[in-house]
Amino acid sequence: MRTNLFLLTLTASTTLLLSSCGSKATTEAAAAPAAAADTSATAPASATASYYTCEMHPEIHSDKPGKCPKCGMNLVKK
């Protein structure tokens, strides 16, 4: 009985993990052009000294507040 419960829990966890990884890859692919657009600003670096980023995904940068395209968290000012 305990073995069956363990295997069921393990299977459910693995399925959940794999299904979330698949959606993350799709989200990353969709977010890649947006992230590239944010870094291609024409303003000099001194004018854009502050930016907004996700605490969980520091590679995400934006010049205005908003939500992280990967996880949906609020972007914080740096």
Secondary structure by P-SEA (a helix, b strand, c coil): caaaaaaaaaaaaaaaaaaaaaaaaaaaaaaaaaaaaaaccccccccccbbbbbcccccccccbbbbccccccccccc
